[in-house]
């Protein structure tokens, strides 16, 4: 289930979720969460998504 502050989906066998949590006004905290079978592959996907978001 997704919430209105979340974007979620799969990349291969890894489940990703990006959640935006409001801090104050127009500021927010961004959390990237992932679950996968192999830690190194999952971390690489998280880092790739983080890099793409910050472009």
N, CA, C and O atoms as a GROMACS GRO file, in nm:
protein
  220
    1UNK      N    1   0.084  -0.117   0.000
    1UNK     CA    2   0.000   0.000   0.000
    1UNK      C    3   0.089   0.124   0.000
    1UNK      O    4   0.189   0.129   0.071
    2UNK      N    5   0.053   0.224  -0.079
    2UNK     CA    6   0.125   0.351  -0.085
    2UNK      C    7   0.044   0.459  -0.016
    2UNK      O    8  -0.079   0.453  -0.011
    3UNK      N    9   0.114   0.558   0.039
    3UNK     CA   10   0.048   0.674   0.097
    3UNK      C   11   0.067   0.792   0.002
    3UNK      O   12   0.146   0.782  -0.092
    4UNK      N   13  -0.003   0.903   0.025
    4UNK     CA   14   0.009   1.015  -0.068
    4UNK      C   15   0.146   1.082  -0.063
    4UNK      O   16   0.180   1.154  -0.156
    5UNK      N   17   0.224   1.061   0.041
    5UNK     CA   18   0.359   1.117   0.050
    5UNK      C   19   0.467   1.022   0.004
    5UNK      O   20   0.585   1.046   0.028
    6UNK      N   21   0.426   0.912  -0.062
    6UNK     CA   22   0.521   0.807  -0.098
    6UNK      C   23   0.516   0.777  -0.247
    6UNK      O   24   0.410   0.782  -0.310
    7UNK      N   25   0.632   0.747  -0.302
    7UNK     CA   26   0.643   0.694  -0.437
    7UNK      C   27   0.712   0.558  -0.422
    7UNK      O   28   0.819   0.550  -0.362
    8UNK      N   29   0.651   0.453  -0.474
    8UNK     CA   30   0.707   0.319  -0.453
    8UNK      C   31   0.697   0.237  -0.581
    8UNK      O   32   0.613   0.262  -0.667
    9UNK      N   33   0.785   0.140  -0.590
    9UNK     CA   34   0.783   0.050  -0.704
    9UNK      C   35   0.897  -0.050  -0.695
    9UNK      O   36   0.972  -0.053  -0.598
   10UNK      N   37   0.907  -0.131  -0.797
   10UNK     CA   38   1.011  -0.234  -0.802
   10UNK      C   39   1.114  -0.198  -0.908
   10UNK      O   40   1.082  -0.141  -1.012
   11UNK      N   41   1.237  -0.232  -0.879
   11UNK     CA   42   1.345  -0.226  -0.978
   11UNK      C   43   1.407  -0.364  -0.974
   11UNK      O   44   1.486  -0.396  -0.886
   12UNK      N   45   1.370  -0.445  -1.072
   12UNK     CA   46   1.411  -0.585  -1.070
   12UNK      C   47   1.348  -0.654  -0.951
   12UNK      O   48   1.226  -0.650  -0.934
   13UNK      N   49   1.430  -0.717  -0.868
   13UNK     CA   50   1.379  -0.786  -0.750
   13UNK      C   51   1.382  -0.700  -0.625
   13UNK      O   52   1.354  -0.748  -0.515
   14UNK      N   53   1.417  -0.572  -0.640
   14UNK     CA   54   1.429  -0.482  -0.525
   14UNK      C   55   1.305  -0.394  -0.515
   14UNK      O   56   1.262  -0.335  -0.614
   15UNK      N   57   1.248  -0.386  -0.396
   15UNK     CA   58   1.133  -0.300  -0.370
   15UNK      C   59   1.184  -0.168  -0.314
   15UNK      O   60   1.257  -0.165  -0.215
   16UNK      N   61   1.144  -0.058  -0.379
   16UNK     CA   62   1.190   0.075  -0.339
   16UNK      C   63   1.073   0.160  -0.295
   16UNK      O   64   0.961   0.147  -0.345
   17UNK      N   65   1.099   0.248  -0.201
   17UNK     CA   66   1.001   0.344  -0.156
   17UNK      C   67   1.072   0.475  -0.125
   17UNK      O   68   1.174   0.476  -0.056
   18UNK      N   69   1.019   0.584  -0.178
   18UNK     CA   70   1.071   0.716  -0.147
   18UNK      C   71   0.959   0.791  -0.076
   18UNK      O   72   0.849   0.807  -0.130
   19UNK      N   73   0.987   0.835   0.046
   19UNK     CA   74   0.887   0.901   0.128
   19UNK      C   75   0.932   1.044   0.154
   19UNK      O   76   1.049   1.070   0.184
   20UNK      N   77   0.839   1.136   0.144
   20UNK     CA   78   0.866   1.277   0.171
   20UNK      C   79   0.792   1.316   0.298
   20UNK      O   80   0.670   1.312   0.303
   21UNK      N   81   0.868   1.354   0.400
   21UNK     CA   82   0.811   1.389   0.530
   21UNK      C   83   0.827   1.539   0.552
   21UNK      O   84   0.939   1.590   0.552
   22UNK      N   85   0.718   1.611   0.571
   22UNK     CA   86   0.727   1.755   0.590
   22UNK      C   87   0.798   1.792   0.720
   22UNK      O   88   0.779   1.727   0.823
   23UNK      N   89   0.880   1.897   0.713
   23UNK     CA   90   0.948   1.949   0.831
   23UNK      C   91   0.878   2.077   0.875
   23UNK      O   92   0.823   2.085   0.985
   24UNK      N   93   0.881   2.178   0.788
   24UNK     CA   94   0.815   2.306   0.816
   24UNK      C   95   0.799   2.381   0.684
   24UNK      O   96   0.890   2.382   0.601
   25UNK      N   97   0.686   2.444   0.666
   25UNK     CA   98   0.664   2.520   0.544
   25UNK      C   99   0.682   2.433   0.421
   25UNK      O  100   0.617   2.330   0.406
   26UNK      N  101   0.772   2.475   0.333
   26UNK     CA  102   0.797   2.400   0.209
   26UNK      C  103   0.917   2.306   0.222
   26UNK      O  104   0.958   2.246   0.123
   27UNK      N  105   0.973   2.293   0.341
   27UNK     CA  106   1.087   2.204   0.363
   27UNK      C  107   1.038   2.063   0.395
   27UNK      O  108   0.934   2.043   0.457
   28UNK      N  109   1.117   1.966   0.350
   28UNK     CA  110   1.080   1.827   0.375
   28UNK      C  111   1.205   1.742   0.390
   28UNK      O  112   1.314   1.781   0.350
   29UNK      N  113   1.186   1.626   0.448
   29UNK     CA  114   1.291   1.526   0.463
   29UNK      C  115   1.259   1.413   0.367
   29UNK      O  116   1.145   1.365   0.363
   30UNK      N  117   1.356   1.370   0.292
   30UNK     CA  118   1.337   1.263   0.194
   30UNK      C  119   1.403   1.136   0.244
   30UNK      O  120   1.520   1.136   0.281
   31UNK      N  121   1.327   1.028   0.246
   31UNK     CA  122   1.378   0.899   0.292
   31UNK      C  123   1.365   0.798   0.178
   31UNK      O  124   1.256   0.779   0.124
   32UNK      N  125   1.476   0.735   0.141
   32UNK     CA  126   1.475   0.629   0.040
   32UNK      C  127   1.492   0.497   0.113
   32UNK      O  128   1.588   0.477   0.187
   33UNK      N  129   1.397   0.407   0.092
   33UNK     CA  130   1.396   0.278   0.162
   33UNK      C  131   1.393   0.168   0.056
   33UNK      O  132   1.323   0.181  -0.045
   34UNK      N  133   1.468   0.061   0.078
   34UNK     CA  134   1.469  -0.050  -0.018
   34UNK      C  135   1.483  -0.182   0.053
   34UNK      O  136   1.540  -0.191   0.162
   35UNK      N  137   1.430  -0.285  -0.010
   35UNK     CA  138   1.443  -0.421   0.041
   35UNK      C  139   1.482  -0.511  -0.075
   35UNK      O  140   1.422  -0.506  -0.182
   36UNK      N  141   1.584  -0.594  -0.052
   36UNK     CA  142   1.630  -0.687  -0.154
   36UNK      C  143   1.705  -0.802  -0.091
   36UNK      O  144   1.734  -0.801   0.028
   37UNK      N  145   1.735  -0.902  -0.171
   37UNK     CA  146   1.802  -1.022  -0.121
   37UNK      C  147   1.952  -1.002  -0.096
   37UNK      O  148   2.009  -1.068  -0.009
   38UNK      N  149   2.015  -0.914  -0.171
   38UNK     CA  150   2.160  -0.893  -0.159
   38UNK      C  151   2.188  -0.749  -0.118
   38UNK      O  152   2.150  -0.655  -0.188
   39UNK      N  153   2.253  -0.731  -0.004
   39UNK     CA  154   2.276  -0.597   0.052
   39UNK      C  155   2.352  -0.506  -0.043
   39UNK      O  156   2.316  -0.390  -0.059
   40UNK      N  157   2.458  -0.557  -0.106
   40UNK     CA  158   2.539  -0.472  -0.193
   40UNK      C  159   2.461  -0.426  -0.316
   40UNK      O  160   2.476  -0.311  -0.358
   41UNK      N  161   2.380  -0.512  -0.372
   41UNK     CA  162   2.298  -0.476  -0.489
   41UNK      C  163   2.190  -0.377  -0.449
   41UNK      O  164   2.163  -0.281  -0.520
   42UNK      N  165   2.127  -0.402  -0.335
   42UNK     CA  166   2.022  -0.313  -0.285
   42UNK      C  167   2.079  -0.174  -0.257
   42UNK      O  168   2.018  -0.074  -0.295
   43UNK      N  169   2.193  -0.167  -0.192
   43UNK     CA  170   2.257  -0.039  -0.164
   43UNK      C  171   2.293   0.034  -0.293
   43UNK      O  172   2.276   0.156  -0.301
   44UNK      N  173   2.342  -0.036  -0.393
   44UNK     CA  174   2.375   0.026  -0.521
   44UNK      C  175   2.252   0.088  -0.586
   44UNK      O  176   2.259   0.196  -0.644
   45UNK      N  177   2.138   0.020  -0.576
   45UNK     CA  178   2.013   0.073  -0.633
   45UNK      C  179   1.970   0.197  -0.556
   45UNK      O  180   1.929   0.296  -0.617
   46UNK      N  181   1.978   0.194  -0.423
   46UNK     CA  182   1.943   0.311  -0.342
   46UNK      C  183   2.031   0.430  -0.380
   46UNK      O  184   1.981   0.541  -0.398
   47UNK      N  185   2.160   0.408  -0.393
   47UNK     CA  186   2.252   0.516  -0.430
   47UNK      C  187   2.223   0.569  -0.569
   47UNK      O  188   2.232   0.689  -0.592
   48UNK      N  189   2.186   0.481  -0.662
   48UNK     CA  190   2.151   0.524  -0.796
   48UNK      C  191   2.024   0.610  -0.795
   48UNK      O  192   2.019   0.714  -0.861
   49UNK      N  193   1.923   0.568  -0.722
   49UNK     CA  194   1.799   0.645  -0.712
   49UNK      C  195   1.826   0.780  -0.648
   49UNK      O  196   1.777   0.883  -0.694
   50UNK      N  197   1.906   0.780  -0.541
   50UNK     CA  198   1.940   0.906  -0.474
   50UNK      C  199   2.011   1.002  -0.571
   50UNK      O  200   1.982   1.121  -0.574
   51UNK      N  201   2.102   0.949  -0.649
   51UNK     CA  202   2.175   1.030  -0.747
   51UNK      C  203   2.078   1.086  -0.852
   51UNK      O  204   2.088   1.203  -0.889
   52UNK      N  205   1.986   1.004  -0.900
   52UNK     CA  206   1.890   1.049  -1.001
   52UNK      C  207   1.797   1.157  -0.947
   52UNK      O  208   1.764   1.251  -1.018
   53UNK      N  209   1.754   1.144  -0.823
   53UNK     CA  210   1.665   1.242  -0.763
   53UNK      C  211   1.736   1.377  -0.747
   53UNK      O  212   1.675   1.482  -0.765
   54UNK      N  213   1.863   1.374  -0.713
   54UNK     CA  214   1.936   1.499  -0.686
   54UNK      C  215   1.985   1.571  -0.812
   54UNK      O  216   2.041   1.680  -0.802
   55UNK      N  217   1.964   1.513  -0.928
   55UNK     CA  218   2.008   1.578  -1.054
   55UNK      C  219   1.921   1.698  -1.083
   55UNK      O  220   1.941   1.766  -1.184
   0.00000   0.00000   0.00000
